[in-house]
């Protein structure tokens, strides 16, 4: 039986650089070659989503892209953002699975431990993550002087993210959850593995595993 699946991946930041645009898709395909992932990004949001206002602006764009993927025969859609923007709406409108990186990461984190520490982009943990984790969310940290995902691409942004990660590691936690897909883009999980032995949940990789599992079950494999 054919185990190849076409997956549409939506980046919630406007990207002109094809390497950056495809970075999350390549991460997933490296681990799960059965998923053939195509990336598209929303328009006119070069700083992505970093607060309620930018999320509200992005949701209609995300919905349009997801509907296009379904019309073109894709098997599933991944929203590559830890806040899961548009996911609830899309699950009511599409017939194919819609996976949010935030809910995927939070669900996977609970499979690894009971005390979860979240490294956020800003001070607040994304609502979908905090709702799923509930009392298992026991620690949160975020880097200094980081307003949006683009700030992580700077030398200072990476340095501050690593400092926040080290603070989180000093707390009584079982699992580290990266609460922003921008950390996936800069490969923060690889840095974390060098200084830490606790499980690290990368939201992009988590979304790939959840997507693959759902599609395999849907096909009855």
C-alpha positions as CSV (number, residue, x, y, z in Angstrom):
1,X,0.0,0.0,0.0
2,X,1.3,3.5,-0.9
3,X,2.4,5.2,2.3
4,X,3.3,8.6,0.7
5,X,1.2,11.6,1.8
6,X,0.9,15.1,0.4
7,X,0.9,17.7,3.2
8,X,0.5,21.4,2.9
9,X,2.4,23.5,5.5
10,X,1.5,27.1,6.2
11,X,4.1,29.5,7.5
12,X,2.6,32.4,9.4
13,X,5.3,34.9,8.4
14,X,5.9,36.3,5.0
15,X,9.1,34.9,3.6
16,X,10.8,35.7,0.3
17,X,13.8,33.5,0.9
18,X,12.9,30.0,-0.4
19,X,15.4,28.3,2.0
20,X,13.7,29.9,5.0
21,X,10.2,29.2,3.5
22,X,11.0,25.5,3.1
23,X,13.0,25.1,6.4
24,X,10.1,23.5,8.4
25,X,9.1,21.2,5.5
26,X,12.6,19.9,5.2
27,X,12.9,19.3,8.9
28,X,9.8,17.1,8.8
29,X,10.8,15.3,5.6
30,X,14.2,14.4,6.9
31,X,12.6,12.4,9.7
32,X,9.5,11.3,7.9
33,X,10.3,10.9,4.2
34,X,6.8,9.4,3.7
35,X,5.4,13.0,4.0
36,X,5.8,15.1,0.9
37,X,5.5,18.6,2.3
38,X,4.9,21.8,0.4
39,X,5.3,25.1,2.1
40,X,3.3,28.4,1.5
41,X,3.3,31.5,3.6
42,X,0.8,34.2,4.3
43,X,1.2,37.6,2.7
44,X,1.9,41.0,4.1
45,X,3.1,39.9,7.5
46,X,6.9,40.1,7.5
47,X,7.1,39.9,11.3
48,X,4.7,37.0,11.6
49,X,2.4,36.5,14.5
50,X,3.4,37.8,17.9
51,X,0.3,39.2,19.6
52,X,-3.5,39.1,19.4
53,X,-3.7,41.8,16.7
54,X,-1.3,40.1,14.3
55,X,-3.0,36.7,14.9
56,X,-6.4,38.2,14.1
57,X,-4.9,39.7,10.9
58,X,-3.3,36.4,9.9
59,X,-6.3,34.0,10.4
60,X,-8.2,34.8,7.2
61,X,-5.0,34.4,5.2
62,X,-4.3,31.0,6.8
63,X,-7.8,29.8,6.1
64,X,-7.5,30.8,2.4
65,X,-4.2,28.9,2.0
66,X,-5.6,25.8,3.8
67,X,-8.7,25.7,1.6
68,X,-6.4,25.9,-1.4
69,X,-4.4,22.9,-0.2
70,X,-7.6,20.9,0.2
71,X,-8.9,21.9,-3.3
72,X,-5.6,20.7,-4.7
73,X,-5.9,17.3,-3.2
74,X,-3.5,17.4,-0.3
75,X,-4.0,14.9,2.4
76,X,-3.5,17.2,5.4
77,X,-2.5,20.7,6.4
78,X,0.0,21.8,9.1
79,X,-0.3,25.3,10.6
80,X,3.4,25.8,11.6
81,X,2.8,28.1,14.5
82,X,2.7,27.3,18.2
83,X,-0.4,29.4,18.7
84,X,-2.5,27.2,16.3
85,X,-4.0,30.3,14.5
86,X,-7.1,29.3,12.5
87,X,-6.9,25.6,13.5
88,X,-10.2,25.4,15.3
89,X,-12.0,27.2,12.4
90,X,-10.4,25.1,9.8
91,X,-11.3,21.8,11.5
92,X,-14.9,22.8,11.1
93,X,-14.5,23.7,7.4
94,X,-12.1,21.1,5.9
95,X,-12.5,17.4,5.5
96,X,-8.8,16.7,5.7
97,X,-6.9,16.8,9.0
98,X,-5.6,20.1,10.2
99,X,-2.7,20.0,12.6
100,X,-1.5,22.9,14.7
101,X,2.2,22.9,15.8
102,X,1.2,24.1,19.3
103,X,-1.4,21.4,20.1
104,X,0.8,18.7,18.6
105,X,3.8,19.7,20.7
106,X,1.8,20.0,23.9
107,X,0.1,16.6,23.4
108,X,3.5,15.0,22.7
109,X,5.1,16.6,25.7
110,X,2.6,14.9,28.0
111,X,3.7,11.6,26.6
112,X,7.2,12.3,28.0
113,X,6.5,13.6,31.5
114,X,4.2,15.4,33.9
115,X,6.1,18.5,34.6
116,X,6.5,20.6,31.5
117,X,8.6,23.7,31.1
118,X,7.8,26.0,28.1
119,X,10.3,28.3,26.4
120,X,8.1,31.0,24.9
121,X,8.8,33.7,22.3
122,X,7.2,36.3,24.6
123,X,6.0,36.2,28.2
124,X,2.7,34.4,27.6
125,X,2.5,30.7,26.7
126,X,0.3,30.2,23.7
127,X,-3.3,29.6,24.9
128,X,-3.7,26.2,23.1
129,X,-0.5,24.9,24.8
130,X,-1.5,26.1,28.3
131,X,-5.0,24.6,27.9
132,X,-3.7,21.2,26.9
133,X,-1.0,21.1,29.5
134,X,-3.2,22.4,32.3
135,X,-1.6,21.8,35.7
136,X,1.4,20.1,34.0
137,X,2.6,23.5,32.8
138,X,4.9,24.2,35.8
139,X,7.5,26.6,34.4
140,X,7.8,29.3,31.7
141,X,10.6,31.4,30.4
142,X,11.1,33.8,27.4
143,X,14.2,35.5,26.0
144,X,14.9,39.2,26.8
145,X,14.5,41.8,24.0
146,X,12.6,39.5,21.7
147,X,9.4,40.9,20.2
148,X,8.8,38.6,17.2
149,X,10.3,35.6,15.4
150,X,12.7,37.7,13.3
151,X,14.5,38.8,16.4
152,X,15.6,35.1,16.9
153,X,17.6,35.2,13.7
154,X,20.0,37.7,15.2
155,X,23.1,36.8,17.2
156,X,21.7,38.6,20.2
157,X,18.3,36.9,19.8
158,X,20.0,33.5,19.8
159,X,22.1,34.4,22.8
160,X,19.1,35.6,24.8
161,X,17.1,32.5,23.8
162,X,19.9,30.3,25.1
163,X,20.0,32.2,28.4
164,X,16.3,31.7,28.8
165,X,16.7,28.1,28.1
166,X,19.3,27.7,30.7
167,X,17.0,29.4,33.3
168,X,14.3,26.9,32.4
169,X,16.6,24.0,32.8
170,X,17.4,25.0,36.4
171,X,13.7,24.5,37.3
172,X,12.1,21.2,38.4
173,X,10.8,20.0,35.0
174,X,10.7,16.7,33.2
175,X,10.3,18.0,29.6
176,X,11.2,21.1,27.6
177,X,8.6,22.3,25.1
178,X,9.7,25.0,22.6
179,X,6.7,27.3,22.5
180,X,7.5,29.0,19.2
181,X,8.3,27.5,15.7
182,X,10.9,30.2,15.3
183,X,13.0,28.1,17.6
184,X,12.7,25.3,15.1
185,X,14.0,27.6,12.3
186,X,17.1,28.5,14.3
187,X,17.7,24.9,15.4
188,X,17.4,25.6,19.1
189,X,16.7,22.0,20.0
190,X,20.2,21.1,18.7
191,X,21.8,23.6,21.0
192,X,19.6,22.4,23.9
193,X,20.7,18.8,23.4
194,X,24.4,19.8,24.0
195,X,23.6,21.2,27.5
196,X,20.7,19.1,28.6
197,X,19.6,15.5,28.8
198,X,15.8,16.1,29.3
199,X,13.4,15.4,26.4
200,X,13.0,18.5,24.1
201,X,9.8,18.8,22.1
202,X,10.2,20.8,18.9
203,X,6.8,22.0,17.6
204,X,7.6,21.5,13.9
205,X,8.8,17.9,14.4
206,X,5.8,17.2,16.7
207,X,3.4,18.4,14.0
208,X,5.0,16.1,11.5
209,X,4.7,13.1,13.8
210,X,1.1,13.8,14.6
211,X,0.2,14.4,11.0
212,X,1.9,11.1,9.9
213,X,0.1,9.1,12.7
214,X,-3.3,10.6,11.8
215,X,-2.9,9.9,8.1
216,X,-1.7,6.3,8.6
217,X,-4.7,5.6,10.9
218,X,-7.1,7.3,8.4
219,X,-5.7,5.1,5.6
220,X,-5.9,2.0,7.9
221,X,-2.2,1.2,7.7
